[in-house]
Amino acid sequence: MDQNEQIIINLIVNAGSARSSAIEAIQYAKGGEIEKAEQSLQDAKETVNEAHHSQTELIQAEIRGEKTPLNLLMVHAQDHLMTALVVIDLAQEFIDLYKKVG
C-alpha cells in the first residue's frame, strides 16, 4: 500500500468514526441524555478534523504535482467525509431541538 492509499484509508476510518459518534449523539439526545449527546458530538467533531487533515494532505500533494488517482477508494473516502459532515450538522440541530423541547 502506498502513502496516498494509507492517507485515504485514514480518511475513511476517521470519517466513518465521526459519523458513528454523531449518530450516537442524536440517539443520546433523543433519550434525554444531553450531556452524553454533546460529548459524542464533540468526539465526532474532533475525529472529523482528523479526516480533514488526511484530505488536506492529499490536496497539498496534488498542489505539489503529486497526482492522486481518482479511483473507487478515493470516491468512497470523499463520500464518507461528506456524509460525516452532514450528520454532524444534523446532530447539532437535533441536540438543540431536544434541549428546547426537553
N, CA, C and O atoms as a DFTB+ gen file, in Angstrom:
408 C
 N C O
     1  1       0.844      -1.167       0.000
     2  2       0.000       0.000       0.000
     3  2       0.900       1.244       0.000
     4  3       1.804       1.366       0.827
     5  1       0.639       2.162      -0.938
     6  2       1.472       3.362      -0.988
     7  2       0.970       4.413       0.005
     8  3      -0.068       4.238       0.643
     9  1       1.719       5.495       0.120
    10  2       1.411       6.526       1.115
    11  2       0.033       7.144       0.885
    12  3      -0.712       7.350       1.842
    13  1      -0.318       7.445      -0.367
    14  2      -1.628       8.032      -0.646
    15  2      -2.759       7.088      -0.268
    16  3      -3.779       7.522       0.267
    17  1      -2.585       5.807      -0.542
    18  2      -3.622       4.848      -0.162
    19  2      -3.801       4.810       1.346
    20  3      -4.929       4.702       1.826
    21  1      -2.713       4.895       2.102
    22  2      -2.796       4.905       3.566
    23  2      -3.522       6.155       4.053
    24  3      -4.328       6.087       4.981
    25  1      -3.239       7.285       3.435
    26  2      -3.917       8.536       3.797
    27  2      -5.417       8.409       3.517
    28  3      -6.242       8.845       4.319
    29  1      -5.761       7.814       2.381
    30  2      -7.170       7.631       2.017
    31  2      -7.857       6.702       3.016
    32  3      -8.987       6.962       3.429
    33  1      -7.189       5.633       3.401
    34  2      -7.757       4.710       4.399
    35  2      -7.981       5.448       5.716
    36  3      -9.022       5.273       6.348
    37  1      -7.028       6.264       6.135
    38  2      -7.196       7.047       7.364
    39  2      -8.395       7.980       7.255
    40  3      -9.146       8.152       8.216
    41  1      -8.568       8.575       6.093
    42  2      -9.709       9.454       5.869
    43  2     -11.013       8.669       6.044
    44  3     -11.932       9.137       6.716
    45  1     -11.097       7.493       5.450
    46  2     -12.299       6.664       5.556
    47  2     -12.571       6.274       7.003
    48  3     -13.697       6.403       7.484
    49  1     -11.550       5.801       7.689
    50  2     -11.715       5.350       9.071
    51  2     -12.175       6.496       9.975
    52  3     -13.116       6.338      10.752
    53  1     -11.512       7.637       9.872
    54  2     -11.865       8.758      10.735
    55  2     -13.234       9.343      10.401
    56  3     -13.995       9.695      11.301
    57  1     -13.547       9.446       9.123
    58  2     -14.858       9.968       8.744
    59  2     -15.966       9.010       9.193
    60  3     -17.008       9.451       9.677
    61  1     -15.745       7.725       9.037
    62  2     -16.742       6.746       9.487
    63  2     -16.937       6.784      10.990
    64  3     -18.063       6.686      11.478
    65  1     -15.860       6.924      11.713
    66  2     -15.939       7.024      13.165
    67  2     -16.668       8.294      13.596
    68  3     -17.471       8.273      14.530
    69  1     -16.385       9.386      12.916
    70  2     -17.059      10.654      13.222
    71  2     -18.560      10.544      12.974
    72  3     -19.365      11.022      13.773
    73  1     -18.928       9.917      11.873
    74  2     -20.346       9.726      11.563
    75  2     -21.019       8.899      12.652
    76  3     -22.118       9.232      13.094
    77  1     -20.367       7.829      13.084
    78  2     -20.922       6.973      14.142
    79  2     -21.113       7.747      15.443
    80  3     -22.133       7.596      16.115
    81  1     -20.144       8.565      15.793
    82  2     -20.265       9.373      17.018
    83  2     -21.395      10.392      16.903
    84  3     -22.080      10.671      17.887
    85  1     -21.593      10.944      15.717
    86  2     -22.678      11.906      15.514
    87  2     -24.042      11.224      15.624
    88  3     -24.970      11.779      16.211
    89  1     -24.161      10.025      15.063
    90  2     -25.411       9.254      15.196
    91  2     -25.650       8.922      16.663
    92  3     -26.779       9.008      17.146
    93  1     -24.606       8.548      17.360
    94  2     -24.703       8.276      18.790
    95  2     -25.185       9.513      19.538
    96  3     -25.993       9.407      20.461
    97  1     -24.696      10.674      19.147
    98  2     -25.118      11.923      19.778
    99  2     -26.626      12.141      19.605
   100  3     -27.311      12.550      20.542
   101  1     -27.128      11.867      18.419
   102  2     -28.572      12.005      18.168
   103  2     -29.349      11.037      19.055
   104  3     -30.375      11.406      19.626
   105  1     -28.869       9.810      19.174
   106  2     -29.551       8.815      20.000
   107  2     -29.563       9.230      21.472
   108  3     -30.577       9.086      22.155
   109  1     -28.440       9.743      21.953
   110  2     -28.399      10.232      23.333
   111  2     -29.376      11.390      23.530
   112  3     -30.104      11.430      24.521
   113  1     -29.390      12.319      22.597
   114  2     -30.300      13.465      22.705
   115  2     -31.750      12.996      22.714
   116  3     -32.563      13.491      23.494
   117  1     -32.061      12.064      21.868
   118  2     -33.422      11.507      21.790
   119  2     -33.827      10.894      23.129
   120  3     -34.988      10.970      23.530
   121  1     -32.860      10.289      23.813
   122  2     -33.119       9.687      25.119
   123  2     -33.043      10.669      26.275
   124  3     -33.163      10.275      27.435
   125  1     -32.844      11.946      25.965
   126  2     -32.779      12.965      27.010
   127  2     -31.435      13.091      27.697
   128  3     -31.313      13.810      28.688
   129  1     -30.425      12.404      27.186
   130  2     -29.089      12.453      27.790
   131  2     -28.245      13.490      27.048
   132  3     -27.363      13.153      26.258
   133  1     -28.542      14.753      27.325
   134  2     -27.950      15.856      26.569
   135  2     -26.437      15.956      26.786
   136  3     -25.698      16.211      25.835
   137  1     -25.971      15.762      28.005
   138  2     -24.526      15.842      28.251
   139  2     -23.769      14.782      27.455
   140  3     -22.728      15.069      26.863
   141  1     -24.294      13.558      27.441
   142  2     -23.659      12.498      26.661
   143  2     -23.737      12.819      25.168
   144  3     -22.801      12.550      24.415
   145  1     -24.865      13.396      24.751
   146  2     -25.032      13.773      23.349
   147  2     -23.981      14.800      22.952
   148  3     -23.355      14.684      21.899
   149  1     -23.792      15.801      23.795
   150  2     -22.810      16.846      23.499
   151  2     -21.395      16.288      23.477
   152  3     -20.570      16.721      22.673
   153  1     -21.110      15.333      24.351
   154  2     -19.774      14.725      24.354
   155  2     -19.558      13.906      23.087
   156  3     -18.484      13.965      22.488
   157  1     -20.563      13.144      22.675
   158  2     -20.435      12.359      21.440
   159  2     -20.272      13.278      20.238
   160  3     -19.503      12.980      19.324
   161  1     -20.992      14.390      20.237
   162  2     -20.862      15.343      19.139
   163  2     -19.461      15.955      19.132
   164  3     -18.870      16.136      18.067
   165  1     -18.935      16.268      20.297
   166  2     -17.568      16.800      20.371
   167  2     -16.564      15.768      19.856
   168  3     -15.621      16.112      19.144
   169  1     -16.773      14.508      20.221
   170  2     -15.903      13.432      19.725
   171  2     -15.974      13.370      18.199
   172  3     -14.954      13.213      17.527
   173  1     -17.192      13.494      17.659
   174  2     -17.378      13.458      16.207
   175  2     -16.621      14.603      15.541
   176  3     -15.970      14.403      14.515
   177  1     -16.703      15.781      16.110
   178  2     -16.028      16.943      15.528
   179  2     -14.513      16.772      15.551
   180  3     -13.830      17.118      14.587
   181  1     -13.996      16.241      16.642
   182  2     -12.551      16.025      16.735
   183  2     -12.089      14.975      15.725
   184  3     -11.046      15.128      15.089
   185  1     -12.866      13.922      15.588
   186  2     -12.491      12.853      14.673
   187  2     -12.609      13.291      13.221
   188  3     -11.772      12.926      12.395
   189  1     -13.644      14.071      12.898
   190  2     -13.785      14.544      11.517
   191  2     -12.646      15.505      11.171
   192  3     -12.254      15.609      10.008
   193  1     -12.121      16.196      12.160
   194  2     -10.953      17.047      11.908
   195  2      -9.754      16.213      11.469
   196  3      -8.969      16.645      10.626
   197  1      -9.615      15.020      12.041
   198  2      -8.536      14.119      11.610
   199  2      -8.744      13.711      10.151
   200  3      -7.788      13.630       9.380
   201  1      -9.993      13.456       9.783
   202  2     -10.288      13.123       8.385
   203  2      -9.953      14.300       7.480
   204  3      -9.409      14.119       6.391
   205  1     -10.278      15.506       7.936
   206  2      -9.950      16.707       7.168
   207  2      -8.445      16.842       6.969
   208  3      -7.986      17.259       5.906
   209  1      -7.683      16.488       7.997
   210  2      -6.220      16.550       7.877
   211  2      -5.736      15.619       6.769
   212  3      -4.844      15.968       5.996
   213  1      -6.331      14.438       6.701
   214  2      -5.965      13.499       5.636
   215  2      -6.305      14.076       4.267
   216  3      -5.513      13.984       3.329
   217  1      -7.483      14.668       4.163
   218  2      -7.891      15.267       2.898
   219  2      -6.936      16.399       2.516
   220  3      -6.555      16.538       1.354
   221  1      -6.560      17.196       3.496
   222  2      -5.641      18.309       3.247
   223  2      -4.285      17.794       2.766
   224  3      -3.673      18.393       1.881
   225  1      -3.813      16.692       3.340
   226  2      -2.554      16.099       2.882
   227  2      -2.625      15.748       1.398
   228  3      -1.685      16.004       0.645
   229  1      -3.739      15.164       0.990
   230  2      -3.912      14.787      -0.411
   231  2      -3.979      16.014      -1.308
   232  3      -3.414      16.014      -2.402
   233  1      -4.660      17.052      -0.858
   234  2      -4.773      18.282      -1.639
   235  2      -3.403      18.940      -1.785
   236  3      -3.039      19.378      -2.876
   237  1      -2.645      19.012      -0.696
   238  2      -1.317      19.617      -0.751
   239  2      -0.390      18.829      -1.661
   240  3       0.416      19.413      -2.385
   241  1      -0.499      17.503      -1.630
   242  2       0.320      16.673      -2.521
   243  2      -0.030      16.963      -3.973
   244  3       0.853      17.030      -4.828
   245  1      -1.314      17.135      -4.252
   246  2      -1.732      17.421      -5.624
   247  2      -1.214      18.791      -6.068
   248  3      -0.821      18.960      -7.223
   249  1      -1.212      19.760      -5.166
   250  2      -0.681      21.090      -5.484
   251  2       0.802      21.002      -5.834
   252  3       1.292      21.739      -6.690
   253  1       1.516      20.087      -5.162
   254  2       2.949      19.877      -5.451
   255  2       3.163      19.086      -6.736
   256  3       4.303      18.849      -7.135
   257  1       2.080      18.679      -7.387
   258  2       2.200      17.939      -8.631
   259  2       2.132      16.438      -8.472
   260  3       2.296      15.700      -9.444
   261  1       1.894      15.980      -7.262
   262  2       1.774      14.546      -7.000
   263  2       0.306      14.152      -7.164
   264  3      -0.501      14.340      -6.254
   265  1      -0.019      13.621      -8.299
   266  2      -1.411      13.296      -8.610
   267  2      -1.886      12.079      -7.816
   268  3      -1.205      11.056      -7.751
   269  1      -3.060      12.213      -7.218
   270  2      -3.730      11.095      -6.565
   271  2      -4.726      10.532      -7.563
   272  3      -5.609      11.252      -8.030
   273  1      -4.596       9.252      -7.898
   274  2      -5.518       8.696      -8.887
   275  2      -6.956       8.719      -8.376
   276  3      -7.223       8.436      -7.208
   277  1      -7.856       9.056      -9.260
   278  2      -9.273       9.031      -8.922
   279  2      -9.737       7.589      -9.110
   280  3      -9.889       7.109     -10.233
   281  1      -9.957       6.917      -7.994
   282  2     -10.407       5.532      -8.036
   283  2     -11.556       5.353      -7.053
   284  3     -11.941       6.292      -6.357
   285  1     -12.090       4.163      -7.003
   286  2     -13.239       3.902      -6.144
   287  2     -12.918       4.168      -4.674
   288  3     -13.774       4.650      -3.933
   289  1     -11.710       3.863      -4.255
   290  2     -11.309       4.095      -2.865
   291  2     -11.365       5.586      -2.528
   292  3     -11.843       5.962      -1.458
   293  1     -10.886       6.425      -3.424
   294  2     -10.908       7.868      -3.201
   295  2     -12.347       8.402      -3.185
   296  3     -12.696       9.232      -2.346
   297  1     -13.162       7.929      -4.100
   298  2     -14.569       8.344      -4.127
   299  2     -15.263       7.930      -2.834
   300  3     -16.041       8.691      -2.260
   301  1     -14.972       6.723      -2.390
   302  2     -15.548       6.209      -1.143
   303  2     -15.130       7.090       0.044
   304  3     -15.947       7.400       0.911
   305  1     -13.874       7.481       0.073
   306  2     -13.365       8.326       1.160
   307  2     -14.075       9.678       1.184
   308  3     -14.477      10.151       2.247
   309  1     -14.226      10.290       0.031
   310  2     -14.892      11.592      -0.031
   311  2     -16.358      11.472       0.354
   312  3     -16.911      12.363       1.000
   313  1     -16.988      10.369      -0.041
   314  2     -18.375      10.120       0.328
   315  2     -18.514      10.012       1.847
   316  3     -19.431      10.583       2.438
   317  1     -17.595       9.276       2.467
   318  2     -17.621       9.145       3.928
   319  2     -17.454      10.507       4.603
   320  3     -18.168      10.825       5.555
   321  1     -16.529      11.293       4.118
   322  2     -16.276      12.596       4.723
   323  2     -17.500      13.504       4.621
   324  3     -17.908      14.115       5.609
   325  1     -18.078      13.592       3.438
   326  2     -19.234      14.471       3.251
   327  2     -20.427      13.993       4.083
   328  3     -21.156      14.807       4.649
   329  1     -20.622      12.691       4.156
   330  2     -21.719      12.155       4.967
   331  2     -21.495      12.476       6.437
   332  3     -22.430      12.865       7.136
   333  1     -20.282      12.318       6.905
   334  2     -19.976      12.630       8.304
   335  2     -20.255      14.095       8.611
   336  3     -20.825      14.417       9.653
   337  1     -19.855      14.977       7.710
   338  2     -20.084      16.406       7.935
   339  2     -21.571      16.731       8.013
   340  3     -21.989      17.531       8.850
   341  1     -22.366      16.119       7.149
   342  2     -23.812      16.357       7.168
   343  2     -24.432      15.821       8.459
   344  3     -25.250      16.498       9.082
   345  1     -24.046      14.615       8.860
   346  2     -24.621      14.029      10.079
   347  2     -24.213      14.831      11.309
   348  3     -25.010      14.980      12.235
   349  1     -22.999      15.347      11.336
   350  2     -22.570      16.195      12.460
   351  2     -23.437      17.448      12.537
   352  3     -23.878      17.836      13.619
   353  1     -23.681      18.080      11.393
   354  2     -24.547      19.262      11.382
   355  2     -25.949      18.922      11.871
   356  3     -26.532      19.663      12.663
   357  1     -26.483      17.812      11.404
   358  2     -27.816      17.394      11.833
   359  2     -27.850      17.045      13.319
   360  3     -28.821      17.353      14.011
   361  1     -26.800      16.408      13.802
   362  2     -26.740      16.060      15.223
   363  2     -26.799      17.318      16.082
   364  3     -27.472      17.339      17.113
   365  1     -26.097      18.363      15.660
   366  2     -26.147      19.615      16.411
   367  2     -27.569      20.168      16.442
   368  3     -28.033      20.643      17.478
   369  1     -28.248      20.106      15.316
   370  2     -29.634      20.581      15.245
   371  2     -30.548      19.753      16.142
   372  3     -31.399      20.306      16.839
   373  1     -30.379      18.442      16.131
   374  2     -31.201      17.579      16.989
   375  2     -30.946      17.875      18.460
   376  3     -31.891      17.966      19.243
   377  1     -29.703      18.023      18.839
   378  2     -29.383      18.326      20.238
   379  2     -30.035      19.641      20.642
   380  3     -30.651      19.732      21.704
   381  1     -29.902      20.659      19.799
   382  2     -30.525      21.948      20.105
   383  2     -32.039      21.809      20.244
   384  3     -32.643      22.401      21.139
   385  1     -32.641      21.034      19.365
   386  2     -34.087      20.822      19.399
   387  2     -34.502      20.091      20.674
   388  3     -35.445      20.507      21.347
   389  1     -33.810      19.015      21.007
   390  2     -34.169      18.253      22.216
   391  2     -33.937      19.080      23.476
   392  3     -34.641      18.877      24.465
   393  1     -32.993      19.989      23.478
   394  2     -32.803      20.886      24.606
   395  2     -34.036      21.773      24.800
   396  3     -34.469      22.015      25.926
   397  1     -34.587      22.247      23.697
   398  2     -35.745      23.143      23.761
   399  2     -37.017      22.426      24.201
   400  3     -37.790      22.961      24.995
   401  1     -37.232      21.237      23.697
   402  2     -38.485      20.541      23.980
   403  2     -38.395      19.657      25.224
   404  3     -39.412      19.200      25.746
   405  1     -37.165      19.422      25.694
   406  2     -36.968      18.509      26.813
   407  2     -37.080      19.108      28.133
   408  3     -36.929      18.416      29.140
